[in-house]
């Protein structure tokens, strides 16, 4: 039933292509962002869960 309905829609074949391109370019952009991002920023983001409102005072934090 659904196969016949989908086959009757004109231009339906473009939707899987558009979905794939969105998926591909999103992950391509994500990989480019990770490669280009500065290591200092990544280190500061990695330490964020260990931060307290008053600064770095967690015993597992390498900066304290």
C-alpha positions, 0 to 999 in steps of 0.5 A, a space after each residue: 500500500 505505502 509503496 504504491 502511494 510513494 511511487 505515485 508522488 512526483 519528485 519523491 526520489 530527490 528526498 533520499 538524496 537530500 537527506 544523504 547530502 545533509 547527513 554527509 555535509 554535517 559530519 564533514 563539517 563536524 570533522 573539519 571543526 574538530 581538526 581545526 579547533 585549538 587544543 587549548 579550547 578542547 582542554 578547557 572544555 574537557 576540564 569544565 565538569 571538574 570546575 567549581 563556581 569558585 574555580 578549579 578545586 577538584 582533586 582530579 583536576 590536573 591544573 590545581 
